[in-house]
Amino acid sequence: MADFPRVDQDGRYLPGEDYYAWHFETPQAMLQAIFKAEYFIQGNVCYSRALFDQVGGYDEELPMAEDLDLYVRFLLAGHLPVLSPHISHLHRFHSSNVSIGVDAGKHGEDLRVIYDKYAEQLQKLGVERPG
């Protein structure tokens, strides 16, 4: 996993908006941060084909957040991401973003759908369902 700073539509850095490279001690701690909507793991993640196959690949039934669903399964299988200390790209916010309209409410809906798929495992880890 690499870091990528957030910039606006004109390429200006957005101070205080970076949280991609947080370090977590355990998969449980990372899952708790994800489902509290404090942190989200973004698509700057490389993984082996063996790990992808081990957790079952992408769930093509999901209308959105297939990558987040996959990363949750990596964490449930006990695999934390390893931070590569470099900037891989800039995360640019602009009016043509594909994710425009994915606000906190929509993100919360996606989190609840994913949580409900793995509720039994997440509850055993003490991870609460997003409100």
C-alpha positions as CSV (number, residue, x, y, z in Angstrom):
1,M,0.0,0.0,0.0
2,A,1.4,3.4,-1.0
3,D,0.4,6.9,0.1
4,F,-1.2,9.4,-2.2
5,P,-2.0,13.0,-1.1
6,R,-5.3,14.6,-2.0
7,V,-5.3,17.6,-4.3
8,D,-8.1,19.7,-5.7
9,Q,-9.1,20.1,-9.3
10,D,-6.2,22.5,-9.9
11,G,-3.6,20.2,-8.4
12,R,-3.3,22.2,-5.1
13,Y,-2.5,20.1,-2.0
14,L,-5.4,19.7,0.4
15,P,-3.8,20.0,3.9
16,G,-5.0,17.6,6.5
17,E,-6.9,15.4,4.0
18,D,-4.3,12.5,3.9
19,Y,-5.0,9.4,5.8
20,Y,-4.1,6.6,3.4
21,A,-0.9,5.6,5.1
22,W,-2.1,5.0,8.6
23,H,-0.3,2.2,10.4
24,F,-2.4,-0.5,12.2
25,E,-1.1,-3.0,14.7
26,T,-3.7,-5.7,13.9
27,P,-6.3,-6.5,11.2
28,Q,-8.9,-6.0,13.9
29,A,-7.8,-2.4,14.6
30,M,-7.9,-1.7,10.8
31,L,-11.4,-3.2,10.5
32,Q,-12.7,-1.2,13.4
33,A,-11.4,2.0,11.8
34,I,-12.9,1.1,8.4
35,F,-16.4,0.3,9.9
36,K,-16.3,3.5,12.0
37,A,-15.7,5.3,8.7
38,E,-12.5,6.8,10.2
39,Y,-10.4,5.2,7.5
40,F,-10.8,3.6,4.1
41,I,-8.3,1.6,2.2
42,Q,-8.1,2.8,-1.3
43,G,-7.2,1.1,-4.6
44,N,-3.5,1.7,-4.3
45,V,-3.0,-1.8,-3.0
46,C,-1.0,-4.6,-4.7
47,Y,-1.6,-8.2,-3.7
48,S,-0.6,-11.6,-4.9
49,R,-2.9,-13.7,-7.1
50,A,-2.7,-16.4,-4.4
51,L,-4.1,-14.1,-1.8
52,F,-6.8,-12.9,-4.2
53,D,-7.8,-16.5,-4.9
54,Q,-7.6,-17.5,-1.2
55,V,-10.2,-14.9,-0.2
56,G,-12.4,-15.6,-3.3
57,G,-11.7,-12.6,-5.6
58,Y,-14.1,-9.8,-6.3
59,D,-17.8,-10.1,-5.5
60,E,-19.3,-9.1,-8.8
61,E,-22.8,-9.0,-7.2
62,L,-21.9,-5.8,-5.3
63,P,-23.0,-2.6,-7.1
64,M,-20.2,-0.6,-5.6
65,A,-17.2,-1.0,-3.2
66,E,-16.0,-4.3,-4.6
67,D,-12.5,-3.4,-3.7
68,L,-13.4,-2.5,-0.1
69,D,-15.2,-5.8,0.2
70,L,-12.0,-7.6,-1.0
71,Y,-9.8,-5.7,1.4
72,V,-12.1,-6.6,4.3
73,R,-11.7,-10.3,3.4
74,F,-7.9,-9.8,3.3
75,L,-8.1,-8.4,6.8
76,L,-10.5,-11.1,8.0
77,A,-8.0,-13.7,6.7
78,G,-5.4,-12.0,9.0
79,H,-3.4,-10.1,6.3
80,L,-2.5,-6.5,7.0
81,P,-1.3,-4.3,4.2
82,V,2.4,-3.4,4.1
83,L,3.1,0.3,3.6
84,S,5.5,1.2,0.7
85,P,7.0,4.5,1.8
86,H,6.4,6.4,-1.5
87,I,3.7,8.5,-3.1
88,S,2.1,6.4,-5.8
89,H,-0.1,9.1,-7.3
90,L,-2.3,12.1,-6.5
91,H,-5.9,11.6,-5.4
92,R,-7.5,14.5,-7.3
93,F,-11.0,15.8,-6.4
94,H,-12.8,17.5,-9.2
95,S,-16.3,17.9,-10.5
96,S,-16.0,14.9,-13.0
97,N,-14.9,12.3,-10.4
98,V,-16.6,8.9,-11.0
99,S,-17.4,8.8,-7.3
100,I,-19.2,12.2,-7.3
101,G,-22.4,11.5,-5.3
102,V,-20.7,9.0,-3.0
103,D,-21.1,11.1,0.1
104,A,-20.8,10.0,3.7
105,G,-24.4,8.6,3.6
106,K,-23.7,6.4,0.5
107,H,-20.4,5.3,1.9
108,G,-22.2,4.3,5.1
109,E,-24.7,2.3,3.1
110,D,-21.8,0.5,1.3
111,L,-20.2,-0.2,4.7
112,R,-23.4,-1.7,6.1
113,V,-23.8,-4.0,3.1
114,I,-20.2,-5.2,3.5
115,Y,-20.5,-5.5,7.3
116,D,-23.7,-7.6,7.0
117,K,-21.9,-10.1,4.7
118,Y,-19.3,-10.7,7.4
119,A,-21.2,-9.8,10.5
120,E,-20.6,-13.0,12.4
121,Q,-16.8,-12.8,11.9
122,L,-16.7,-9.1,12.6
123,Q,-18.8,-9.4,15.7
124,K,-16.4,-12.0,17.1
125,L,-13.6,-9.5,16.6
126,G,-15.6,-6.8,18.5
127,V,-16.1,-4.7,15.3
128,E,-19.4,-2.8,15.6
129,R,-21.8,-2.4,12.7
130,P,-21.8,1.1,11.2
131,G,-24.8,3.2,12.2
